[in-house]
Amino acid sequence: MNNAFPSNPFMGAGAGPASALFEAMDQLRTSFAPRPSGGSRMARGDVRTAVLTLLAEKPMHGYQIITEIAERSGGTWKPSAGSVYPTLQLLADEGLITAEEQNGRKTYSLTEAGSEVAAEAAESPAPWEASGRDGSRDHARFSALPKAGVDLAAAAAQVGRTGSPEQVQQAIDVLDEARRRLYSILAQD
């Protein structure tokens, strides 16, 4: 395993089972990370369409837009701030959205012209819906399964940090059994 957390803030450098568990969690996370391929990135206009679609529902700030897209795509698409914020600026420059300062954040909403453009865009599937149609991404493989694995690893890490030696051994037994059962799934015809 690579040393993903060389200076773990919870333990001393390279210390014990918790460090190894953090490394295992990082490997689990990266094993499900999307691999570069032609279909893994969204098209340039998809961020624009997604922003307009979401703002047609309600005003939002940039971070809300990013997290909402990620949630609606089942985690398969999370646009970067470097693509969302320039898109918001471009839409504002085009007169399709306005920005209002609320609680120290810019909250964006559609103008009348923006509502018309968003209504036209609503005639097609939202970009996060269309992204799963090409068959290159299976929701369970790229969203639910890694989340379940990370949740399991987090629970194991908690037992490793706070459990008694007996509880740690019980957790090891449970994880060993889970590993065997997962491999048995692959062995089925």
SVG drawing of the C-alpha trace seen along z (x, -y; Angstrom):
<svg xmlns="http://www.w3.org/2000/svg" viewBox="-40 -41 46 62">
<polyline fill="none" stroke="black" stroke-width="0.4" points="0.0,0.0 1.1,-3.5 1.4,-5.9 -1.6,-8.1 -1.4,-9.8 2.2,-10.3 1.5,-12.5 -1.8,-11.3 -3.2,-14.0 -4.9,-11.4 -1.8,-9.2 1.9,-9.6 3.6,-9.2 3.1,-5.6 1.6,-4.6 -0.2,-1.2 -3.4,0.2 -5.2,-3.1 -2.6,-4.3 -3.0,-1.1 -6.7,-1.5 -6.6,-5.0 -4.3,-3.7 -6.8,-1.0 -9.7,-3.5 -7.7,-5.6 -7.0,-2.7 -10.7,-1.7 -11.7,-5.2 -9.2,-5.4 -10.1,-2.0 -13.6,-3.3 -12.3,-6.6 -13.4,-7.2 -10.7,-6.2 -10.0,-8.7 -11.9,-7.7 -13.7,-9.4 -17.1,-9.3 -16.1,-10.3 -16.1,-14.1 -19.2,-16.1 -19.4,-18.3 -18.6,-22.0 -22.3,-23.1 -23.5,-20.6 -22.4,-22.8 -24.2,-25.7 -27.4,-23.6 -27.1,-22.1 -26.8,-25.5 -29.8,-26.9 -31.8,-23.8 -31.1,-24.1 -31.6,-27.8 -35.0,-27.4 -36.0,-25.5 -34.7,-28.0 -31.9,-30.5 -28.6,-28.9 -25.0,-29.8 -22.2,-28.2 -21.3,-25.4 -25.0,-24.4 -25.0,-24.0 -21.9,-21.8 -23.3,-19.6 -26.7,-19.4 -25.3,-18.2 -23.1,-15.6 -26.2,-14.4 -28.5,-14.2 -25.9,-12.4 -25.5,-9.8 -21.9,-10.9 -20.8,-10.2 -20.4,-13.9 -19.2,-16.6 -18.2,-19.7 -15.3,-21.6 -15.5,-25.2 -13.2,-26.0 -16.0,-25.2 -19.1,-26.3 -18.0,-29.8 -16.8,-30.9 -20.1,-29.6 -22.0,-31.6 -20.0,-34.7 -20.6,-34.1 -24.4,-33.6 -24.4,-36.9 -22.6,-38.6 -25.2,-37.3 -28.0,-38.7 -29.4,-35.3 -28.8,-35.3 -28.3,-37.9 -26.2,-37.6 -27.3,-38.9 -25.2,-39.0 -26.9,-37.0 -25.1,-36.0 -21.7,-36.7 -22.4,-34.6 -23.5,-35.4 -26.8,-33.7 -27.7,-33.4 -31.2,-33.5 -32.6,-33.5 -33.6,-36.7 -36.6,-36.7 -34.4,-35.9 -32.7,-33.2 -36.0,-31.6 -36.8,-31.4 -33.5,-29.8 -34.0,-27.4 -37.5,-26.5 -36.0,-25.6 -33.3,-23.5 -35.9,-21.7 -37.2,-20.1 -34.2,-17.8 -33.0,-15.5 -30.9,-17.2 -27.2,-16.6 -26.9,-14.4 -29.7,-12.2 -28.2,-11.9 -24.8,-11.1 -25.9,-7.6 -27.6,-6.7 -24.5,-5.6 -24.0,-2.5 -20.4,-3.5 -21.5,-4.0 -23.4,-1.7 -24.9,-3.4 -24.3,-0.5 -20.7,-0.1 -19.8,-3.8 -21.9,-5.2 -23.6,-2.9 -20.9,-0.2 -18.0,-2.6 -20.1,-4.5 -21.0,-1.3 -17.3,-0.3 -16.2,-3.7 -18.9,-3.6 -17.8,-0.2 -14.2,-1.3 -15.2,-4.4 -17.0,-2.1 -13.9,0.1 -11.7,-2.9 -13.9,-4.0 -13.6,-0.6 -9.9,-0.7 -9.6,-4.1 -12.0,-3.6 -12.6,0.1 -11.2,2.4 -8.8,5.2 -11.8,7.6 -13.9,5.3 -11.1,4.8 -10.8,8.6 -14.6,8.9 -14.4,6.2 -11.6,8.1 -13.7,11.3 -16.7,9.4 -14.5,7.9 -12.9,11.2 -16.3,12.8 -17.5,9.9 -14.5,10.3 -15.1,14.0 -18.8,13.4 -18.0,10.8 -15.6,13.1 -18.3,15.8 -20.6,13.5 -18.1,13.4 -17.8,17.2 -21.5,17.7 -22.6,18.5"/>
</svg>
